[in-house]
C-alpha cells in the first residue's frame, strides 16, 4: 500500500472487506446481547452486537430508545454512558432499572454538528466510555468508517439515531429502520456485518411498554362498568 492509500486508510476513507484478525475483532465477534424480544433476537442472529456501530433510522419518540435498552448491559460499573444531543432527558428510574447509576451518565450538547461528531469520536476511542448514543442527521460514509475504527480499537458500542431516515448505505456493524403502525412497531434489518441479512419483525407496543397492557385492561373494565351503570333499569315511584 503506497503512502497516499495508507494515509486514506488511516483516516477511514477506505473500507476494506477483509480485515486482519486482532483482539478487537475477536471482541466484536463475541456472543451478542439479547434485545429482550425473542422475535427481534431471531432476526438479528442473537441480538445487539457487543461493540461496533448500530445505525437506527426512526421517527422521533416511537419507542426507539426502549427498543435498544439491551445495549445498556454494555455499560460496566467502571465505565461511562454518553448521550450526545438526546431529544429529552432520560428517566432516572429507568436508568436504575437498567443497572446504570445516573452518576455514570454524561449528557453532552455541543454547539454544532462538527463538535458533536468530534465528541462522539473521542468518546468511542476512550476506554472509559463503553456505550455512546449520538443523535445526528446525515452522517457521511467517511465519518461512519472512522466511528467503526474507533469502536474496534476500544471495544465501545456506538448507537447512531437518525430521524431523517438516511438512505445511503453506511459501513456500520448493523443498520435498522424503526417505523410505527398503529399500535405496533416494525423493525426492519437493513444491514448486518458478516451476513447477507434482511427482514423485518412486528412488535406490539405492549411488548415495548408492558404497563400499556395494564392501562388497556383498566380502560376496558371502566368502559364495562360505565356500560352496566347506564343500562341499569330505573323505577319511578308515583
N, C-alpha and C positions, 0 to 999 in steps of 0.2 A: 504494500500500500504506500503510495507516494505521500509527500508531505502535505499537499493540499487535501487529499482524501482523508488522511489521518486526522487533520485538523477539523474537517467537516464531521467526521465520525465522532470525535471527542465532543463537539458541540451539539450532537444529537440530530444532525441534519441528514444522516444516512441511516436507514433502517436495514439491518441485516437479518435475513430469515434464519440463519444458522448462527447461534451464539455459543461461545465456549462454556463448558460446564464449570461452575465455581460454587462457592458456598452460598452466595446469594441466590443463584439459580436453584440450588437444592432446597433452600428455604421456601422459595416461591412454589416449589412442586410438592410441598407438604400437603397433608390432608386439608381440604377446605373447611371453612367454618359454616355450620348449618345456619340457614336463614331463619329457621323456626317454622317454615312452611314446607310440608312434605312434597307437594307438587312442584314447588319452586326449586327445592333441592334436586329433584329428579331432572328438571330442565337444565340446571347449572352443573350437573355432574357432581353433586355433593354440597354445593353452597358457594359462599363468597370466598375469594382467594385469601390466603394468609398475608400476601404482600402484592404490590403492584398498583395499577391504576384501574379504577372502576368508573366508567363514564355513564352517567344517568341522565337521560333525556326525559323530562317530565313536565306536566303542568304544575303550577305552584300549589302547595298545601293540599295535596290529594292523598297524602299518606306515604310519600316517598322517604321521609325521614324514619318513620316507624318501620317501613318495609326493610330498611337496611340496618335495623337495630342490631342484627347479629354481628356487624362489623365492630361493635364496641367491645366485644370479647377480645379484640386485638390489644386493647389498652391494658397494660400491666400496672401494677401498683407503683412502679417507679418510673413510669413514662407519662407523657402529656398527651392530651387530646386537643387538637387545634381546630377551631371553626373560623373560617375566613369569609367575611361578608354573609353571615347567615341572615335569612329574611326575618327571623324572630329569635328571641332569647329561648334557649332550651329550658324545659321544666326541671327544677332541681329534684323533685320527687322521681321523675322519670329517669334522670341520670343515676340516682341512687339505686333504682330498680335494676339498672344495668351494671351495678357494682362499680360505678365510676364516681369517685368523690368530686364534688364541684370544684374543690381547690385545684384539681389537676386539669381542669378545662380552661383553655385560653381562647378568648374571642378577640379576633383582630378585624378591624375595619379600616383598611388602608385608604389613602386619599384617592387613588385611581387604580385602574386595571393593571398598569405596569408594576406598581408597588405590590398589588395583590399577588401577581404571578411570581414576583421575586420572593415574597414572604413564603408562599407555598413551596417553592423550590428549596429554600433554605431549611424549612421545617422538615421536608421529606428527606433531605440529606442528613439531618441530625438524628443521631441515635436516641435522642431524648424524646422524640415525637413518634409514637407508634402509629397514631391514626390522625389523618388530616382530612378535613372536609373543606372543599373550595366551591363556592357558588360563583360561577363565572360564565359569561356568554362568549361564544365564538372563539374557542381555543384553536390555535394553529397546530399543524402537523408537527412542526419542529418543537414547539413547546411541550406537546404531549410526549414526544420522544424523550425530551430532557427529563420530564417527570418520571418516565419509566426507568431511565438510567439511575435517577436519584433513589427511587424505591428499591432498585436492585442492589445498590450499594449499602443502604441502611436497613433493608427489610421492612420498611414502612408501608402502610396502606393509605392510598390517596383516593378519596371519593370526589369526583367532579360532578357537580349538579348544574345542568344546563336547562333553563326554562325556555330557550328558543328553539329546541329540537334541531340541533345541528345535524345536517345531512351527511357531511363529509365523513369518510371512514378515518378514524384516528388509530394510531398504533398503540393501543392500550390493552391491558390484560383482559378486560371484559367491558362490553357496552350493552346497555339495556334501555328499553323505552317503556315508560310507565304512563298509562292513559286511564281515564275514568269512564266507566259506562254504567250510568245509573248508580246502583248500589254495589258495583263491582269494580275491581281494578284489574286491568290487563297488563301483564308484564311480558314484553317481547324481548327475546335474546337476539341481539344484532351481531355480536361478535364475541368469541371466546378464544383466547390464545391456546394453540396446541390442538384444536379440533375444529372441524367444519360443522358448526352447530348453529342452528336457527330454530326458532319455535316460540310458542307462547303458552302462558297459563292464565287462567282466570281465578282471581281470589275474591271471596266475598269480603265486604268491608267489615263484617262482624269478625272475620278472621284477623284483620289488621287491628281492630279495636274491639276486643271482646265485650267491653262494657255496653256497646251498642245493642248487643243481643238482649241484655237485661233491660235496657231502655225500651226496646221494641216490645218486650213482653209486658212491661208496665203500661205502655200506651194501649196495647190490646186489652189488657184487663180493665183499664179505666174506661175504654170505649164500651166494653161489655157491661160494666157496672152502670154506666150512664144510660145505655140502651134499656137495661132491665128496669131502671128507675122511671124512664119516660113511658114505658109500657105498663106500668102498674095501674090497675083499674081504679077509678075514682067513684066514690059513692056520695050522693047528696042526701042530706037529711032534710026532710020537709014534709 
